[in-house]
């Protein structure tokens, strides 16, 4: 069971853009090997940062509207939103330390 909540095109505005705390969105797809490799890291971050960061997953195959709206060109892509605005983007499988370093910049 994932610690990250699943979002869709239909719930994106409510769950991400109108969130009262920063949100990290994991754009992924079932066929994407690097996405599957990154999944345990995303889950660990969701658990570790639960008090100050909401972590959600968006299936890029079934939610093309959000993929197009945010110009996601490669998977996995992690986008951090704060007050409804994109503040950080990481593309590709990243080590946890690199993700946490970038999160520190936007969560401070």
ABEGO torsion letter per residue (X at the ends): XBABBBBBAAAAAAAAAABABBBBBBBBBAABAAAAAAAAAAAAAAAAAAAABBBBBBBAAABAAAAAAAGBABOBBBBBBBGGBBABBBBEBBBAAAAAAAAAAAAX
